[in-house]
Amino acid sequence: MLIAGIIKPGAVESGLKDSVTAELNACGIRISWMGRSTLLEGDVASLYAHHHSSPRWDEALNCLTRTESVLFIADTSLSFKQMTEIKSRVRAFFRASEIDNVIHLPRDHRDARLTLNIALRVKAKRIHCGSS
């Protein structure tokens, strides 16, 4: 299954991108493309609709739309349940770095489709602009 995910700004700014990708690789998520980008407000709102009522929603929205994340496209045979378990493991592993939320992996088909569309749009924009 082709999926996309996001290494969030806190992890990127803290220099944990390579460690996070190594952990994902070890768990069976084979990354084929990565690119840095800020996210569009509409994309963040769609991906995190279940968090809109959170008291920290505005803070999260500002962080994801103003600071670069690393989007990636990967191939995996893992189920959504397994990816959720991996996400929990990765988050726990990096919690020692005082970064609470380092990664977004799809938790269902809707989420997978949204995340993949965002990553493909960023990838297409980079190709159109002449960068990888």
C-alpha contacts under 8 A as a table, 3 or more apart, distances in Angstrom:
res1	aa1	res2	aa2	distance
1	M	75	D	5.62
1	M	76	T	5.39
1	M	77	S	5.82
1	M	78	L	7.95
2	L	73	I	7.12
2	L	74	A	5.79
2	L	75	D	4.63
2	L	76	T	6.56
3	I	73	I	5.79
3	I	74	A	5.37
3	I	75	D	6.15
3	I	76	T	7.36
3	I	106	P	7.49
3	I	112	A	6.20
3	I	115	T	7.73
3	I	116	L	6.05
4	A	71	L	7.11
4	A	72	F	5.41
4	A	73	I	4.33
4	A	74	A	5.98
4	A	105	L	7.14
4	A	106	P	7.40
4	A	112	A	6.84
4	A	115	T	5.59
4	A	116	L	4.78
4	A	119	A	6.48
5	G	71	L	5.83
5	G	72	F	5.40
5	G	73	I	6.64
5	G	103	I	7.28
5	G	104	H	5.41
5	G	105	L	4.88
5	G	106	P	6.82
5	G	115	T	6.38
5	G	116	L	7.55
5	G	119	A	7.89
6	I	69	S	6.58
6	I	70	V	5.66
6	I	71	L	4.53
6	I	72	F	6.28
6	I	103	I	5.57
6	I	104	H	4.92
6	I	105	L	6.86
7	I	11	A	6.64
7	I	12	V	6.82
7	I	17	K	6.97
7	I	20	V	7.74
7	I	69	S	5.76
7	I	70	V	5.01
7	I	71	L	6.34
7	I	72	F	7.97
7	I	102	V	5.81
7	I	103	I	4.52
7	I	104	H	6.47
8	K	11	A	5.71
8	K	12	V	6.38
8	K	64	L	7.42
8	K	68	E	7.82
8	K	69	S	4.91
8	K	70	V	6.68
8	K	101	N	7.20
8	K	102	V	5.15
8	K	103	I	5.47
8	K	104	H	7.26
9	P	12	V	4.94
9	P	13	E	5.91
9	P	63	C	7.17
9	P	64	L	6.80
9	P	67	T	5.95
9	P	68	E	5.66
9	P	69	S	4.71
9	P	70	V	7.64
9	P	102	V	7.64
10	G	13	E	5.26
10	G	14	S	6.11
10	G	99	I	6.39
10	G	101	N	7.72
10	G	102	V	6.62
11	A	14	S	5.09
11	A	15	G	6.32
11	A	16	L	5.14
11	A	17	K	6.30
11	A	99	I	6.79
11	A	102	V	5.31
12	V	15	G	5.29
12	V	16	L	5.84
12	V	17	K	5.44
12	V	68	E	7.59
12	V	69	S	6.46
12	V	70	V	7.10
13	E	16	L	7.65
15	G	18	D	7.50
16	L	19	S	5.22
16	L	20	V	6.06
17	K	20	V	5.19
17	K	21	T	6.16
17	K	70	V	7.86
18	D	21	T	5.15
18	D	22	A	6.07
19	S	22	A	5.09
19	S	23	E	6.21
20	V	23	E	5.11
20	V	24	L	6.23
20	V	90	V	7.33
21	T	24	L	5.02
21	T	25	N	6.05
21	T	31	I	7.76
22	A	25	N	5.04
22	A	26	A	6.16
23	E	26	A	5.08
23	E	27	C	6.34
23	E	90	V	7.21
24	L	27	C	5.06
24	L	28	G	6.52
24	L	29	I	5.32
24	L	30	R	7.47
24	L	86	I	7.83
25	N	28	G	5.27
25	N	29	I	4.94
25	N	30	R	5.45
25	N	31	I	7.20
26	A	29	I	7.34
27	C	86	I	7.22
28	G	76	T	6.33
28	G	77	S	7.78
28	G	78	L	7.49
29	I	74	A	6.23
29	I	75	D	6.12
29	I	76	T	5.10
29	I	78	L	7.90
30	R	74	A	5.18
30	R	75	D	5.31
30	R	76	T	6.37
31	I	34	M	7.47
31	I	72	F	6.59
31	I	73	I	5.82
31	I	74	A	4.07
31	I	75	D	6.56
32	S	72	F	7.46
32	S	73	I	5.82
32	S	74	A	5.31
32	S	75	D	7.38
33	W	72	F	5.44
33	W	73	I	5.19
33	W	74	A	7.02
34	M	70	V	6.51
34	M	71	L	5.60
34	M	72	F	4.27
34	M	73	I	6.57
35	G	70	V	5.47
35	G	71	L	5.39
35	G	72	F	6.48
35	G	122	V	7.49
35	G	123	K	7.01
35	G	132	S	7.54
36	R	68	E	5.97
36	R	69	S	5.61
36	R	70	V	4.39
36	R	71	L	6.19
37	S	67	T	7.96
37	S	68	E	4.88
37	S	69	S	5.53
37	S	70	V	6.35
37	S	71	L	7.21
37	S	122	V	7.24
38	T	64	L	6.41
38	T	65	T	5.25
38	T	66	R	6.01
38	T	67	T	5.65
38	T	68	E	4.42
38	T	69	S	5.88
39	L	43	D	6.56
39	L	44	V	6.63
39	L	64	L	5.94
39	L	65	T	4.79
39	L	66	R	7.66
39	L	68	E	7.63
39	L	69	S	7.59
40	L	43	D	5.24
40	L	44	V	6.41
40	L	65	T	5.79
41	E	44	V	5.18
41	E	45	A	6.10
41	E	61	L	7.06
41	E	65	T	6.02
42	G	45	A	5.01
42	G	46	S	6.15
43	D	46	S	5.15
43	D	47	L	6.09
43	D	114	L	7.86
43	D	118	I	7.17
44	V	47	L	5.15
44	V	48	Y	5.88
44	V	49	A	7.97
44	V	61	L	6.74
44	V	64	L	7.21
44	V	65	T	7.63
45	A	48	Y	5.39
45	A	49	A	5.43
45	A	52	H	7.67
45	A	61	L	7.79
46	S	49	A	5.32
46	S	114	L	7.64
47	L	111	D	6.53
47	L	114	L	6.77
47	L	115	T	7.29
48	Y	51	H	5.45
48	Y	52	H	7.04
49	A	52	H	5.51
50	H	53	S	7.58
51	H	54	S	5.30
51	H	57	W	6.53
52	H	57	W	5.76
53	S	57	W	6.92
54	S	57	W	5.20
55	P	58	D	7.71
56	R	59	E	5.30
56	R	60	A	6.24
57	W	60	A	5.15
57	W	61	L	6.05
58	D	61	L	5.04
58	D	62	N	6.08
59	E	62	N	5.23
59	E	63	C	6.18
60	A	63	C	5.12
60	A	64	L	6.19
61	L	64	L	5.37
61	L	65	T	6.10
62	N	65	T	5.31
62	N	66	R	5.79
63	C	66	R	5.46
63	C	67	T	5.61
64	L	67	T	5.75
64	L	68	E	7.17
64	L	69	S	7.13
65	T	68	E	7.72
71	L	119	A	5.89
72	F	119	A	6.60
73	I	116	L	7.23
73	I	119	A	6.89
78	L	82	Q	5.85
78	L	83	M	6.47
79	S	82	Q	5.12
79	S	83	M	6.29
80	F	83	M	4.99
80	F	84	T	6.18
80	F	106	P	6.83
80	F	107	R	5.22
80	F	108	D	5.95
81	K	84	T	5.11
81	K	85	E	6.38
81	K	107	R	7.09
82	Q	85	E	5.03
82	Q	86	I	6.22
83	M	86	I	4.94
83	M	87	K	6.06
83	M	105	L	6.59
83	M	106	P	7.32
83	M	107	R	7.11
84	T	87	K	5.03
84	T	88	S	6.28
84	T	105	L	7.12
84	T	106	P	7.75
84	T	107	R	6.21
85	E	88	S	5.12
85	E	89	R	6.23
86	I	89	R	4.95
86	I	90	V	6.04
87	K	90	V	5.14
87	K	91	R	6.04
87	K	103	I	6.83
87	K	104	H	7.35
87	K	105	L	6.63
88	S	91	R	5.12
88	S	92	A	6.10
89	R	92	A	5.14
89	R	93	F	6.08
90	V	93	F	5.02
90	V	94	F	6.28
90	V	102	V	7.75
90	V	103	I	7.83
91	R	94	F	5.34
91	R	95	R	5.95
91	R	100	D	6.58
91	R	101	N	6.08
91	R	102	V	6.14
91	R	103	I	7.32
92	A	95	R	5.08
92	A	96	A	7.66
93	F	96	A	6.74
94	F	97	S	5.35
94	F	98	E	7.23
94	F	99	I	6.45
94	F	100	D	7.49
94	F	102	V	7.48
95	R	98	E	5.05
95	R	99	I	5.38
95	R	100	D	5.50
96	A	99	I	7.42
99	I	102	V	6.51
105	L	112	A	7.92
106	P	109	H	7.53
106	P	111	D	5.19
106	P	112	A	4.76
106	P	115	T	7.15
107	R	111	D	6.16
107	R	112	A	7.04
108	D	111	D	5.33
108	D	112	A	6.06
109	H	112	A	4.96
109	H	113	R	6.11
110	R	113	R	5.22
110	R	114	L	6.28
111	D	114	L	5.17
111	D	115	T	6.09
112	A	115	T	5.29
112	A	116	L	6.00
113	R	116	L	5.23
113	R	117	N	6.09
114	L	117	N	5.23
114	L	118	I	6.34
115	T	118	I	5.20
115	T	119	A	6.28
116	L	119	A	5.12
116	L	120	L	6.00
117	N	120	L	5.15
117	N	121	R	6.09
118	I	121	R	5.19
118	I	122	V	6.32
119	A	122	V	5.13
119	A	123	K	6.07
120	L	123	K	4.94
120	L	124	A	5.97
121	R	124	A	5.11
121	R	125	K	6.13
122	V	125	K	5.11
122	V	126	R	6.26
123	K	126	R	5.13
123	K	127	I	6.26
123	K	132	S	7.47
124	A	127	I	5.10
124	A	128	H	6.05
125	K	128	H	5.06
125	K	129	C	6.12
126	R	129	C	5.06
126	R	130	G	6.12
126	R	131	S	5.07
126	R	132	S	5.79
127	I	130	G	5.04
127	I	131	S	5.56
127	I	132	S	5.92
128	H	131	S	7.70
